[in-house]
Amino acid sequence: MNRWSDFVRTALGGPPDDPFVRLLRDQLATGSHVMRVNFPPPADGRSPEYLVVLLRDRQLSDLRIPHSPAFHRWSLEAGAKLETPDEEARRFGVVLAERLGEIEKLMLRDQFEALLVQRVGALAMPSTAALLAGFRNADFLSRAQVPAWAEVVFDQQIATTARDLGRALDYSEAETSDILDHAVKEYVDRRLGISESEAFRLSLGGMGPGRQR
């Protein structure tokens, strides 16, 4: 066995598909066509999944496929857009959670949250920056020390996601900018619990303490 050859072969071929994506590829290979792809908001406690509507011999059918790196790879290869920009933002918010989660594993919690606040400000993402304007710890985190390597890797992951949208899925620059900004907003809101803390504050008649740490 030549381990180097095996490594290169795997790298060129990419990771294997999961069973759901293999089923989708089989359907397409036997004459089905993708009519649309939706990404409905997941029910409580459920993992996110896609609804792929197929047409074959004038008959519609659908597949429900859990979100996975394999499905994301297929959608980029096929240039398969979701039906609405909101669904794209929600989908790429999930993708960013996976990508940025790899950075978070190497950092302390407050360090990573500071990274989010600082890079959103530095990149001037309009919707996400507006969200952070109401975050009670934003000023504190904006002054924290963040490793330079983390800033570089963060920007690389954002750039990779922009290329997914603009090159693989053929969105315009303006569309890519808007979808990506809202995807980051989705992720940052979930990660920092901003909307949840605001809802808690309002439930106390505006007198609540805000987000607790």
C-alpha positions as CSV (number, residue, x, y, z in Angstrom):
1,M,0.0,0.0,0.0
2,N,1.3,3.4,-0.9
3,R,-0.1,5.8,1.7
4,W,0.9,8.9,-0.3
5,S,-0.8,7.7,-3.4
6,D,-3.9,6.9,-1.4
7,F,-3.8,10.4,0.2
8,V,-3.5,12.1,-3.2
9,R,-6.3,9.9,-4.7
10,T,-8.6,10.8,-1.9
11,A,-7.8,14.5,-2.1
12,L,-8.5,14.6,-5.8
13,G,-11.7,12.6,-5.5
14,G,-13.0,14.5,-2.4
15,P,-14.8,13.0,0.5
16,P,-17.4,10.3,-0.3
17,D,-21.1,11.3,-0.6
18,D,-23.5,10.4,2.2
19,P,-26.4,8.0,1.4
20,F,-28.8,10.9,0.8
21,V,-26.6,12.6,-1.7
22,R,-26.0,9.3,-3.5
23,L,-29.7,8.8,-3.8
24,L,-30.1,12.3,-5.3
25,R,-27.3,11.6,-7.8
26,D,-28.9,8.3,-8.7
27,Q,-32.3,10.1,-9.3
28,L,-30.6,12.6,-11.5
29,A,-28.6,10.0,-13.4
30,T,-31.9,8.2,-14.3
31,G,-33.7,11.2,-15.8
32,S,-34.9,13.4,-12.9
33,H,-34.4,17.1,-13.0
34,V,-34.2,19.5,-10.1
35,M,-37.0,22.0,-10.2
36,R,-36.2,23.8,-7.0
37,V,-34.4,23.5,-3.7
38,N,-35.8,24.9,-0.4
39,F,-34.3,25.2,3.1
40,P,-37.2,25.4,5.5
41,P,-36.6,26.6,9.0
42,P,-36.1,23.5,11.1
43,A,-38.7,22.4,13.6
44,D,-37.7,22.6,17.3
45,G,-35.0,20.1,18.0
46,R,-34.7,19.0,14.4
47,S,-31.5,19.2,12.3
48,P,-31.8,21.4,9.3
49,E,-32.7,19.7,6.0
50,Y,-33.3,20.6,2.4
51,L,-36.4,19.9,0.3
52,V,-35.4,19.0,-3.2
53,V,-38.3,19.0,-5.7
54,L,-37.6,16.7,-8.7
55,L,-39.4,16.4,-12.1
56,R,-39.4,13.1,-14.0
57,D,-41.8,12.1,-16.8
58,R,-44.0,15.1,-15.9
59,Q,-44.3,13.8,-12.4
60,L,-43.1,15.8,-9.4
61,S,-41.5,14.1,-6.3
62,D,-39.5,15.4,-3.5
63,L,-36.5,14.4,-1.4
64,R,-35.7,15.6,2.1
65,I,-32.0,15.7,2.6
66,P,-30.3,16.6,5.9
67,H,-27.8,19.4,5.7
68,S,-24.3,18.0,5.3
69,P,-20.9,18.9,3.8
70,A,-21.7,16.3,1.0
71,F,-24.9,18.1,0.1
72,H,-23.2,21.4,0.1
73,R,-20.5,20.1,-2.2
74,W,-23.1,18.7,-4.6
75,S,-25.0,22.0,-4.7
76,L,-21.9,23.9,-5.5
77,E,-20.9,21.4,-8.2
78,A,-24.4,21.6,-9.7
79,G,-24.8,25.3,-9.3
80,A,-28.0,24.6,-7.4
81,K,-29.3,27.8,-5.8
82,L,-32.0,27.8,-3.2
83,E,-35.3,29.3,-4.1
84,T,-35.0,32.6,-2.1
85,P,-32.1,34.8,-0.8
86,D,-33.5,34.4,2.7
87,E,-33.0,30.6,2.4
88,E,-29.5,31.1,1.0
89,A,-28.6,33.3,4.0
90,R,-30.0,30.7,6.4
91,R,-28.1,27.9,4.6
92,F,-24.9,29.8,4.6
93,G,-25.3,30.7,8.2
94,V,-25.2,27.0,8.9
95,V,-22.2,26.5,6.7
96,L,-20.4,29.4,8.4
97,A,-21.1,27.8,11.8
98,E,-19.3,24.7,10.6
99,R,-16.4,26.6,9.1
100,L,-15.9,29.1,12.0
101,G,-16.4,26.4,14.5
102,E,-13.0,25.1,13.5
103,I,-11.4,28.4,14.6
104,E,-13.4,28.5,17.8
105,K,-12.0,25.1,18.9
106,L,-8.6,26.7,19.1
107,M,-9.6,29.7,21.1
108,L,-11.1,30.7,24.5
109,R,-14.8,31.6,24.4
110,D,-14.3,35.4,25.0
111,Q,-11.4,35.5,22.5
112,F,-13.6,34.0,19.8
113,E,-16.5,36.3,20.6
114,A,-14.1,39.2,20.4
115,L,-12.9,38.0,17.0
116,L,-16.5,38.0,15.7
117,V,-17.2,41.5,16.9
118,Q,-13.9,42.9,15.7
119,R,-13.9,41.4,12.2
120,V,-17.6,42.3,11.6
121,G,-16.6,45.9,12.4
122,A,-13.4,45.8,10.3
123,L,-15.2,44.3,7.3
124,A,-18.1,46.8,7.7
125,M,-20.9,44.2,7.2
126,P,-23.9,46.5,7.4
127,S,-26.7,44.2,8.7
128,T,-24.4,42.3,11.1
129,A,-22.9,45.5,12.4
130,A,-26.4,46.9,13.0
131,L,-27.2,43.8,15.0
132,L,-24.0,44.2,17.1
133,A,-24.9,47.8,17.8
134,G,-27.4,46.6,20.4
135,F,-25.1,44.0,21.9
136,R,-24.2,45.0,25.4
137,N,-20.7,43.5,25.4
138,A,-19.7,44.8,21.9
139,D,-17.6,47.7,23.2
140,F,-15.7,45.5,25.7
141,L,-15.0,42.7,23.1
142,S,-13.9,45.3,20.5
143,R,-10.9,46.1,22.7
144,A,-9.9,42.6,23.6
145,Q,-6.7,41.0,22.3
146,V,-7.3,38.6,19.4
147,P,-4.5,36.5,17.8
148,A,-3.4,37.7,14.3
149,W,-3.7,34.2,12.9
150,A,-7.4,34.0,13.9
151,E,-8.1,37.2,12.0
152,V,-6.4,35.8,8.9
153,V,-8.2,32.5,9.1
154,F,-11.6,34.2,9.8
155,D,-11.2,36.4,6.7
156,Q,-10.2,33.4,4.6
157,Q,-13.4,31.5,5.6
158,I,-15.5,34.5,4.8
159,A,-13.8,34.8,1.4
160,T,-14.3,31.1,0.7
161,T,-18.0,31.5,1.4
162,A,-18.1,34.6,-0.9
163,R,-16.6,32.5,-3.7
164,D,-19.2,29.7,-3.1
165,L,-21.9,32.3,-3.7
166,G,-20.4,34.4,-6.4
167,R,-18.5,31.7,-8.4
168,A,-20.1,28.4,-7.9
169,L,-23.7,29.7,-7.6
170,D,-23.2,32.6,-9.9
171,Y,-24.7,35.3,-7.7
172,S,-23.8,38.9,-8.6
173,E,-21.4,40.8,-6.4
174,A,-24.3,42.8,-4.9
175,E,-26.3,39.6,-4.2
176,T,-23.2,37.8,-2.8
177,S,-22.6,40.8,-0.5
178,D,-26.2,40.9,0.8
179,I,-26.6,37.1,1.2
180,L,-23.2,36.7,3.0
181,D,-23.9,39.7,5.3
182,H,-27.2,38.2,6.3
183,A,-25.6,34.7,6.7
184,V,-23.0,36.2,9.1
185,K,-25.8,38.0,10.9
186,E,-27.8,34.7,11.3
187,Y,-24.7,33.0,12.7
188,V,-23.6,35.8,15.0
189,D,-27.1,36.3,16.4
190,R,-27.3,32.6,17.2
191,R,-23.7,32.4,18.6
192,L,-24.0,35.4,20.8
193,G,-27.6,35.1,21.7
194,I,-28.4,38.7,20.9
195,S,-32.1,38.4,19.9
196,E,-32.7,36.0,22.8
197,S,-31.3,38.5,25.3
198,E,-33.3,41.3,23.8
199,A,-36.5,39.3,24.0
200,F,-35.7,38.5,27.6
201,R,-35.1,42.2,28.4
202,L,-38.4,43.2,26.7
203,S,-40.3,40.5,28.6
204,L,-39.2,42.3,31.8
205,G,-40.6,45.6,30.6
206,G,-37.3,46.9,29.4
207,M,-35.7,46.7,32.8
208,G,-33.9,43.4,32.4
209,P,-30.1,43.1,32.8
210,G,-29.5,42.1,29.1
211,R,-27.3,39.3,28.2
212,Q,-25.6,37.6,31.2
213,R,-22.1,36.2,31.0
